[in-house]
Amino acid sequence: MWFRREAPRRKVQIAEGLWVKCDSCKEIIYRVEVERAGHVCPKCRYPFRITARDRLAQLVDPGSFEERNAGLTSADPLRFRDTKKYPDRLKAAREKTNLDEAVITGLGRIGGFPAAVAVFEFAFLGGSMGSVVGEKLARAIELAIDKHVPVVIVSASGGARMQEGILSLMQMAKTSAALERLGRSGLPYLSVLTDPTTGGVTASFAMLGDVILAEPRALIGFAGPRVIAETIRQPLPDGFQRSEFLLEHGQIDLIVERRDLKDTLTRLLAFFADQPDSVV
């Protein structure tokens, strides 16, 4: 009896990072296709999380953005420590994101219309709002009042920053008061909610927009669904705390796909504009 010896199989090496898994449809997708689609799943149109810099590049007219208050950094007023010291967490977040804090603020143009723009970076400690984030937002709003331009804030946050305790919770009132002054000045505030927008951010400035937009299937709420279900001891409705659920119940105004977000903001800014030729 004759036996044929098979040639040894060669192990195929696949370069790491070439493929990504969609959190919505669970498809494995070639990363280049996702990036070509604007970091959106080409199968189900689910928007992947993106960096604050990528968001700015998508929304703001090229060459028009002027960052403000970039040098503000957090202190450690409570000398907080859990498994790590708070300064060590801040240092790691800065190295990971190449940013000093969880929000980028400045002046720019969207579709030719000037605006004060703030964009959150979720990779920086979950986009959490501490004293510096609240201060940067308040300064951006005051700058908008001074320049007489609208405010656009793109939120992506896990809420208030626990390492700063009550000081982080105070930022909810601080940013809300600044937006009240903006409203009394007759200037619009456009709020864009992305995945996720939760905690004290949702409970303050994120839901105070004159127009509130959201990306598809974004998680938006105060406490997480699991915590709520355990508290009320009741099953939650399908799609609870997703942008589609909030739209159906009148808590947001519009769901906009990422590819259409800049055009939608441009139309809204044009609608509200009383001085389209305002100089930033």
LINBELUR-V449345 format. One record per backbone hydrogen bond with DSSP energy under -0.5 kcal/mol. NH is the residue of the N-H (numbers start at 1). CO is the residue of the C=O. If there is no record, write none. Layout:
nh->NH co->CO
nh->NH co->CO
This chain:
nh->5 co->3
nh->6 co->4
nh->13 co->11
nh->14 co->12
nh->15 co->13
nh->18 co->15
nh->20 co->29
nh->22 co->20
nh->22 co->27
nh->26 co->22
nh->29 co->20
nh->29 co->27
nh->31 co->18
nh->33 co->30
nh->34 co->30
nh->35 co->31
nh->36 co->32
nh->37 co->33
nh->38 co->35
nh->39 co->34
nh->40 co->34
nh->41 co->46
nh->45 co->41
nh->48 co->39
nh->48 co->46
nh->55 co->51
nh->56 co->52
nh->57 co->53
nh->58 co->54
nh->59 co->55
nh->60 co->56
nh->61 co->109
nh->64 co->61
nh->66 co->107
nh->67 co->65
nh->68 co->105
nh->72 co->69
nh->79 co->76
nh->82 co->84
nh->86 co->80
nh->89 co->85
nh->90 co->86
nh->91 co->87
nh->92 co->88
nh->93 co->89
nh->94 co->90
nh->95 co->91
nh->96 co->92
nh->97 co->93
nh->98 co->94
nh->104 co->119
nh->105 co->68
nh->106 co->117
nh->107 co->66
nh->108 co->115
nh->110 co->113
nh->111 co->109
nh->113 co->110
nh->115 co->108
nh->116 co->150
nh->117 co->106
nh->117 co->115
nh->118 co->152
nh->119 co->104
nh->120 co->154
nh->121 co->102
nh->122 co->120
nh->124 co->121
nh->125 co->123
nh->126 co->122
nh->127 co->121
nh->127 co->124
nh->128 co->124
nh->128 co->125
nh->129 co->159
nh->130 co->128
nh->134 co->130
nh->135 co->131
nh->136 co->132
nh->137 co->133
nh->138 co->134
nh->139 co->135
nh->140 co->136
nh->141 co->137
nh->142 co->138
nh->143 co->139
nh->144 co->140
nh->145 co->141
nh->146 co->142
nh->147 co->143
nh->148 co->144
nh->149 co->144
nh->150 co->114
nh->151 co->188
nh->152 co->116
nh->153 co->190
nh->154 co->118
nh->155 co->153
nh->155 co->192
nh->157 co->196
nh->158 co->126
nh->161 co->129
nh->162 co->160
nh->164 co->161
nh->165 co->162
nh->167 co->164
nh->168 co->164
nh->168 co->165
nh->169 co->165
nh->170 co->166
nh->171 co->168
nh->172 co->169
nh->173 co->169
nh->174 co->170
nh->175 co->171
nh->176 co->172
nh->177 co->173
nh->178 co->174
nh->179 co->175
nh->180 co->176
nh->181 co->177
nh->182 co->178
nh->183 co->179
nh->184 co->180
nh->185 co->181
nh->186 co->183
nh->187 co->182
nh->190 co->151
nh->191 co->189
nh->191 co->211
nh->192 co->153
nh->193 co->191
nh->193 co->213
nh->194 co->155
nh->194 co->192
nh->196 co->194
nh->196 co->219
nh->197 co->219
nh->198 co->157
nh->199 co->222
nh->201 co->198
nh->202 co->198
nh->203 co->199
nh->204 co->201
nh->206 co->201
nh->207 co->204
nh->208 co->205
nh->210 co->189
nh->211 co->189
nh->213 co->191
nh->213 co->211
nh->214 co->254
nh->215 co->193
nh->218 co->215
nh->220 co->218
nh->220 co->241
nh->221 co->197
nh->228 co->224
nh->229 co->225
nh->230 co->226
nh->231 co->227
nh->232 co->228
nh->233 co->229
nh->234 co->229
nh->240 co->237
nh->242 co->239
nh->243 co->218
nh->245 co->242
nh->246 co->242
nh->247 co->243
nh->248 co->244
nh->249 co->245
nh->250 co->247
nh->251 co->246
nh->252 co->246
nh->253 co->212
nh->254 co->212
nh->256 co->214
nh->256 co->254
nh->260 co->257
nh->261 co->257
nh->261 co->258
nh->262 co->258
nh->264 co->260
nh->265 co->261
nh->266 co->262
nh->267 co->263
nh->268 co->264
nh->269 co->265
nh->270 co->266
nh->271 co->267
nh->272 co->268
nh->273 co->269
nh->278 co->275
nh->280 co->278
